Amino acid sequence: MIEIQQSKQENILEVKIISEATDADLEKVIPVLEKHIAEVPNPRLLLMLEDITDWSDVLTLWGDLNLDGDDVNDFERIAIIGDASWKGWLTTSIEKLVKVDLKFFGRPEAEHARKWVQN
Protein backbone atom coordinates (compact mmCIF):
# COMPACT_ATOMS: atom_id res chain seq x y z
CA MET A 1 0.00 0.00 0.00
CA ILE A 2 1.19 3.53 -0.74
CA GLU A 3 0.01 6.65 1.09
CA ILE A 4 0.73 10.09 -0.33
CA GLN A 5 0.68 13.19 1.85
CA GLN A 6 1.51 16.80 1.22
CA SER A 7 3.85 18.09 3.88
CA LYS A 8 3.30 21.33 5.75
CA GLN A 9 5.93 22.73 3.40
CA GLU A 10 4.52 22.85 -0.11
CA ASN A 11 7.71 21.66 -1.78
CA ILE A 12 7.90 18.39 0.22
CA LEU A 13 5.95 15.36 -0.89
CA GLU A 14 5.66 12.53 1.64
CA VAL A 15 5.24 9.01 0.31
CA LYS A 16 4.74 6.13 2.74
CA ILE A 17 5.10 2.60 1.42
CA ILE A 18 3.69 -0.06 3.69
CA SER A 19 4.56 -3.68 2.98
CA GLU A 20 4.43 -4.34 -0.75
CA ALA A 21 3.28 -1.83 -3.36
CA THR A 22 0.85 -3.16 -5.94
CA ASP A 23 0.72 -2.18 -9.60
CA ALA A 24 -2.42 -0.18 -8.79
CA ASP A 25 -0.51 1.70 -6.08
CA LEU A 26 2.28 2.52 -8.51
CA GLU A 27 -0.20 3.72 -11.15
CA LYS A 28 -1.48 6.24 -8.60
CA VAL A 29 1.82 7.47 -7.20
CA ILE A 30 3.92 7.91 -10.36
CA PRO A 31 1.75 10.73 -11.79
CA VAL A 32 1.78 12.44 -8.38
CA LEU A 33 5.59 12.32 -8.28
CA GLU A 34 5.81 13.64 -11.84
CA LYS A 35 3.33 16.44 -11.13
CA HIS A 36 5.18 17.42 -7.96
CA ILE A 37 8.45 17.66 -9.88
CA ALA A 38 6.88 19.66 -12.71
CA GLU A 39 4.85 22.13 -10.66
CA VAL A 40 6.67 22.73 -7.39
CA PRO A 41 9.81 24.85 -7.14
CA ASN A 42 12.67 23.01 -5.40
CA PRO A 43 10.75 19.72 -5.01
CA ARG A 44 11.76 17.40 -2.20
CA LEU A 45 10.70 13.87 -1.29
CA LEU A 46 10.33 12.14 2.05
CA LEU A 47 10.07 8.40 1.37
CA MET A 48 8.99 6.28 4.33
CA LEU A 49 9.32 2.50 4.13
CA GLU A 50 7.38 0.34 6.61
CA ASP A 51 7.11 -3.43 6.98
CA ILE A 52 9.28 -4.15 3.98
CA THR A 53 11.24 -7.26 4.84
CA ASP A 54 13.70 -7.50 1.96
CA TRP A 55 16.09 -4.76 0.80
CA SER A 56 15.87 -6.05 -2.78
CA ASP A 57 12.17 -5.10 -2.70
CA VAL A 58 13.22 -1.52 -2.00
CA LEU A 59 15.52 -1.43 -5.02
CA THR A 60 12.79 -2.96 -7.20
CA LEU A 61 10.31 -0.39 -5.91
CA TRP A 62 12.84 2.40 -6.56
CA GLY A 63 12.97 1.31 -10.20
CA ASP A 64 9.19 0.83 -10.44
CA LEU A 65 8.67 4.40 -9.26
CA ASN A 66 11.01 5.54 -12.02
CA LEU A 67 13.30 6.95 -9.35
CA ASP A 68 16.28 5.56 -11.20
CA GLY A 69 15.56 7.77 -14.22
CA ASP A 70 16.14 11.44 -14.93
CA ASP A 71 13.06 12.61 -12.98
CA VAL A 72 14.60 11.77 -9.62
CA ASN A 73 17.44 14.19 -10.28
CA ASP A 74 14.85 16.97 -10.43
CA PHE A 75 14.30 16.56 -6.69
CA GLU A 76 16.44 18.88 -4.62
CA ARG A 77 16.61 16.45 -1.68
CA ILE A 78 15.33 12.98 -0.86
CA ALA A 79 15.14 11.57 2.66
CA ILE A 80 14.47 7.84 3.00
CA ILE A 81 13.24 6.45 6.31
CA GLY A 82 13.44 2.70 6.81
CA ASP A 83 15.02 -0.21 8.62
CA ALA A 84 18.35 0.94 10.04
CA SER A 85 20.01 -2.35 9.03
CA TRP A 86 19.63 -1.34 5.34
CA LYS A 87 21.26 2.05 5.78
CA GLY A 88 24.77 1.44 4.48
CA TRP A 89 23.96 -0.91 1.64
CA LEU A 90 20.88 0.88 0.33
CA THR A 91 22.35 4.34 0.56
CA THR A 92 25.44 3.24 -1.34
CA SER A 93 23.36 1.42 -3.97
CA ILE A 94 20.86 4.19 -4.55
CA GLU A 95 23.42 7.00 -4.41
CA LYS A 96 25.12 5.40 -7.42
CA LEU A 97 21.88 5.80 -9.39
CA VAL A 98 21.22 9.47 -8.69
CA LYS A 99 22.86 12.88 -8.51
CA VAL A 100 20.36 14.28 -6.00
CA ASP A 101 21.16 15.05 -2.35
CA LEU A 102 19.94 11.82 -0.71
CA LYS A 103 20.15 10.62 2.86
CA PHE A 104 18.89 7.49 4.64
CA PHE A 105 17.49 7.57 8.17
CA GLY A 106 16.47 4.77 10.53
CA ARG A 107 12.89 4.82 11.81
CA PRO A 108 13.87 6.35 15.19
CA GLU A 109 15.38 9.26 13.23
CA ALA A 110 12.13 10.15 11.43
CA GLU A 111 11.86 13.63 12.92
CA HIS A 112 15.49 14.34 12.06
CA ALA A 113 14.76 13.19 8.48
CA ARG A 114 11.87 15.65 8.23
CA LYS A 115 14.05 18.51 9.42
CA TRP A 116 16.89 17.52 7.08
CA VAL A 117 14.67 17.34 3.98
CA GLN A 118 13.23 20.79 4.84
CA ASN A 119 16.57 22.57 5.10
N, C-alpha and C positions, 0 to 999 in steps of 0.2 A: 504494500500500500504506500502511496505517496501523498503527503500533505504539503500544500503550498500556502505560505503565509507572507504577507507584506510586512516588513519590519516597520518599526516606528520611524525609521529613517527611510525615505522614499527610494533611495538608491540601493537598498539591501533587500534581496529576495531570499527568503528562508524556505528551504526545501527539506522536509523530513521524510526519510525512507525507512519504513518499518518492515522488517522481514524481507520478503522478496517483492520486487516490483513486477507487475504484470504488463503485458503489451498494452492493455487499456490504460494503465497508469502512465506509461511512457508516452502514449499518444496525447495525453492531457498535458503533461509537463513540458514536453519539448517546445510547443508553441509559446508557452508562458516564458520559458527561458529566452527564446529568440526575441519575443516582444520586449522583454525587460532590457535586453542588450541594445535593441534598436531604439527604444524610446526614452531610456533613463540615462542622464549624464552620469558618468563615473559608476557604472553598474558594479555591484558587489554581490557575492553569493555566500550564504551560510548553509552548508550542506550537513545535515544531521543524519547519522546512520544508527539505527536501533535494531537489535535482534537479528543482525546479519552474522551468521556463524562462520562464513568462509571468506577470507580476503579476496579470493579469486572472483567471488560474486561482485565485490566492489569494483574491481577492474572491469568486469563485463558490463556492469551498470554504467560505469564511467563512459565506456564506448557507446552503449545504447543511448545515452543522453546526448551523444555527439559532443561530449566534453573533451574528446581527444582531437577535435577538428579546430578550424580557425576561430569559430565563435567563442570558444573558451578564452582565447587570448584577448577578447574584447572586455572581459571582466577586469576590473582594476585590482580586486583582491578576492580570494576564495579561502574561506575557513571551513575545514572539514572536522566534524566532531564524531568520534567513534571509539571503538575498543582500543584502549591504550596499547595493547600488545601488537597492533598493526602499525603503530606510528612510524617506526623507522623504515620498514619495508615499503609500505604504501606511499609514504611521502617521497621516498627516493624514486619509486616507480612512476608515480604520477608527475613529479617534477620534471622528469625526462620528457614528458609528453607536451608540456606547456611552457609558456614564457611568462605567465601571469604570477603575481605575488601570491603564493599559496602556502598555507600553514595548517598542520594537523594538530588537533587537540583531543585529549582523552575526555571521556564524559564528565569527570569531575571538574574539568576546566571549561565547561560550557560558557559560563559568564565571561571568563577571560577571552574566549573565542569571539563572543559578541562585541566586546570592547575593541579587540584587535581588528576585526573586519570593519568597524566603524571609523577607525582612525586613518 
